Amino acid sequence: MYYTYLLELKNGKFYVGFSSDLRNRLRSHKENRILATKNTSPKLVCYIAFKNKKKATDFEKYLKSSSGFAFRNKHLV
């Protein structure tokens, strides 16, 4: 499985990511091993599982776009 996930940071911003090992990736975020979320106390908002890697990465890219931003705010948070 492949995962696209959404984290909320303590400053109120969001981080969108992709991983094939969600548990390990979330642990890395919480242990401050990921530069983009270091010292931000990330909290998992949601994740979406895909069988296909391309669909997961395409959805990650979409969530980072302006229309994906609107979708996120309306449906995911």
C-alpha atoms as a printed R data frame, in Angstrom:
   type eleno elety resid chain resno       x      y      z
1  ATOM     1    CA   MET     A     1   0.000  0.000  0.000
2  ATOM     2    CA   TYR     A     2   0.980  3.611 -0.563
3  ATOM     3    CA   TYR     A     3  -0.207  6.488  1.567
4  ATOM     4    CA   THR     A     4  -0.818 10.185  1.145
5  ATOM     5    CA   TYR     A     5  -1.114 11.835  4.531
6  ATOM     6    CA   LEU     A     6  -1.900 15.205  6.052
7  ATOM     7    CA   LEU     A     7  -0.271 16.557  9.206
8  ATOM     8    CA   GLU     A     8  -1.250 19.642 11.165
9  ATOM     9    CA   LEU     A     9   1.672 21.560 12.650
10 ATOM    10    CA   LYS     A    10   1.632 23.522 15.906
11 ATOM    11    CA   ASN     A    11   1.785 26.805 13.956
12 ATOM    12    CA   GLY     A    12  -1.552 25.967 12.284
13 ATOM    13    CA   LYS     A    13  -0.022 25.070  8.926
14 ATOM    14    CA   PHE     A    14  -0.371 21.723  7.180
15 ATOM    15    CA   TYR     A    15   2.128 19.290  5.707
16 ATOM    16    CA   VAL     A    16   1.198 16.844  2.942
17 ATOM    17    CA   GLY     A    17   3.365 13.793  2.418
18 ATOM    18    CA   PHE     A    18   3.603 10.388  0.768
19 ATOM    19    CA   SER     A    19   5.016  7.103  2.036
20 ATOM    20    CA   SER     A    20   4.901  3.369  1.473
21 ATOM    21    CA   ASP     A    21   5.512  2.830  5.211
22 ATOM    22    CA   LEU     A    22   3.193  5.214  7.021
23 ATOM    23    CA   ARG     A    23   4.004  4.131 10.584
24 ATOM    24    CA   ASN     A    24   7.730  4.566 10.085
25 ATOM    25    CA   ARG     A    25   7.276  7.904  8.314
26 ATOM    26    CA   LEU     A    26   5.055  9.272 11.102
27 ATOM    27    CA   ARG     A    27   7.608  8.127 13.681
28 ATOM    28    CA   SER     A    28  10.297  9.997 11.746
29 ATOM    29    CA   HIS     A    29   8.186 13.160 11.829
30 ATOM    30    CA   LYS     A    30   7.548 12.865 15.570
31 ATOM    31    CA   GLU     A    31  11.244 12.211 16.272
32 ATOM    32    CA   ASN     A    32  12.194 15.407 14.375
33 ATOM    33    CA   ARG     A    33  14.092 13.502 11.676
34 ATOM    34    CA   ILE     A    34  12.203 15.247  8.853
35 ATOM    35    CA   LEU     A    35  13.517 18.758  8.236
36 ATOM    36    CA   ALA     A    36  10.214 20.175  6.938
37 ATOM    37    CA   THR     A    37   8.369 19.304 10.167
38 ATOM    38    CA   LYS     A    38  11.210 19.516 12.672
39 ATOM    39    CA   ASN     A    39  10.144 21.076 16.009
40 ATOM    40    CA   THR     A    40   6.538 21.558 14.826
41 ATOM    41    CA   SER     A    41   4.775 18.829 16.873
42 ATOM    42    CA   PRO     A    42   3.032 17.323 13.824
43 ATOM    43    CA   LYS     A    43  -0.319 15.608 14.369
44 ATOM    44    CA   LEU     A    44  -1.892 13.259 11.863
45 ATOM    45    CA   VAL     A    45  -5.132 14.683 10.475
46 ATOM    46    CA   CYS     A    46  -5.871 11.946  7.938
47 ATOM    47    CA   TYR     A    47  -4.360  9.530  5.492
48 ATOM    48    CA   ILE     A    48  -5.585  7.914  2.297
49 ATOM    49    CA   ALA     A    49  -4.372  4.473  1.227
50 ATOM    50    CA   PHE     A    50  -3.765  3.587 -2.420
51 ATOM    51    CA   LYS     A    51  -2.801  0.307 -4.056
52 ATOM    52    CA   ASN     A    52  -1.049  2.213 -6.819
53 ATOM    53    CA   LYS     A    53   2.032  4.369 -6.136
54 ATOM    54    CA   LYS     A    54   1.298  6.797 -8.973
55 ATOM    55    CA   LYS     A    55  -2.216  7.494 -7.676
56 ATOM    56    CA   ALA     A    56  -0.819  8.213 -4.212
57 ATOM    57    CA   THR     A    57   1.841 10.600 -5.504
58 ATOM    58    CA   ASP     A    58  -0.656 12.252 -7.870
59 ATOM    59    CA   PHE     A    59  -3.039 12.845 -4.949
60 ATOM    60    CA   GLU     A    60  -0.176 14.271 -2.873
61 ATOM    61    CA   LYS     A    61   0.646 16.661 -5.712
62 ATOM    62    CA   TYR     A    62  -3.037 17.609 -6.035
63 ATOM    63    CA   LEU     A    63  -3.340 18.393 -2.307
64 ATOM    64    CA   LYS     A    64  -0.372 20.751 -2.672
65 ATOM    65    CA   SER     A    65  -2.096 22.648 -5.517
66 ATOM    66    CA   SER     A    66  -4.501 25.556 -5.075
67 ATOM    67    CA   SER     A    67  -7.565 23.455 -5.917
68 ATOM    68    CA   GLY     A    68  -6.273 20.691 -3.635
69 ATOM    69    CA   PHE     A    69  -5.841 23.273 -0.883
70 ATOM    70    CA   ALA     A    70  -9.539 24.158 -1.203
71 ATOM    71    CA   PHE     A    71 -10.500 20.459 -1.253
72 ATOM    72    CA   ARG     A    72  -8.421 19.840  1.870
73 ATOM    73    CA   ASN     A    73 -10.046 22.686  3.761
74 ATOM    74    CA   LYS     A    74 -13.553 21.636  2.750
75 ATOM    75    CA   HIS     A    75 -13.310 17.852  3.148
76 ATOM    76    CA   LEU     A    76 -10.298 16.825  5.237
77 ATOM    77    CA   VAL     A    77  -9.916 19.353  8.076
